[in-house]
Amino acid sequence: MIADKYTVTSYITNGAVALFGALNLEFIMMFIGLILALVTCITNYYFRRRQDKRDVEEAARKEEYHEVRMEIHNRDFNKED
């Protein structure tokens, strides 16, 4: 026999209320702290990856700039001879 949607909703709601009623304040605060710690960890990882990518791009730009400057310097140095 298939239960109608109201019966299923009632069971789910009653289960959630019973679970929430069984929790004490310390457990709720621990759970919130755990969630916030995970969010902080994920956020930190995301921004570290972005920073690493920017650092690699900046190093490549500096290397290219250095090579161009050395090419100009060598060209100017060879003209003086």
N, C-alpha and C positions, 0 to 999 in steps of 0.2 A: 504494500500500500504506500502510495506516494504522499508524503506530508505536504500540506499546502504551505505557501510562503509565510503565512502569519505564524504558523506553528514553529517553523525553522527560525524565524526572526525572534520569536519568544524564547526559544531555547538558547540561542546565541546571546541575547540580551541578559537572560537570567544567569548564564554562565559567566559573562563578563562582570556582572554586578557581584556575584558570589566571589569571583577571583579578586576583584578590587576590594571587597569587604574583608577578605582574608589578609590583605596586605597591611602592614603597619607603616608608620611614617618613616622609620629608618630604612626599610626596604625600598620604599618609593624614592627617597632621596638618594639611596645608593644606585638605583636604576637610572635616575636622571643624571647623576654624576657619571655613570658609565657611558650613557648616550652622549653627553657633552664631551667626554674624553675621546670617544671615537670620532665625533665630528671634528674636534680640534686636530686629531691625528691625520685625518683625511685632508683637511684644509691645509695643514702644514705640508704634507706630501705634495699636494697639487701645486702650491706656490714654490716649493723647493725645485720641483721639476721645471717650472717656468723660469726660475732664476738660473738654473743650470743651462737651459737652452739659450738664454740671453748671454750668459758668460761665454759659451762656445761661439756664438755669433760675433760677440765683441772681440774675442781673441782672433777670429778669422779676419775681421776688418782691420785690426791692428797689424796683423801679419801682412796683409795686402798693402796697407799704407806704407809699412816699412820697406817692402820690396820695391814699390814705386819710388820712394825717396832714394833708395840705394841705386836704382837704375839711373835716376836723374843725376845723382852725385857722381856716379862712375862715368856717365856721358860727359858731364862738365869737366871732370878731372882729365879725361882723355883728350878733350879739346885743347887744354892748356899745354899739352906736350908737343 
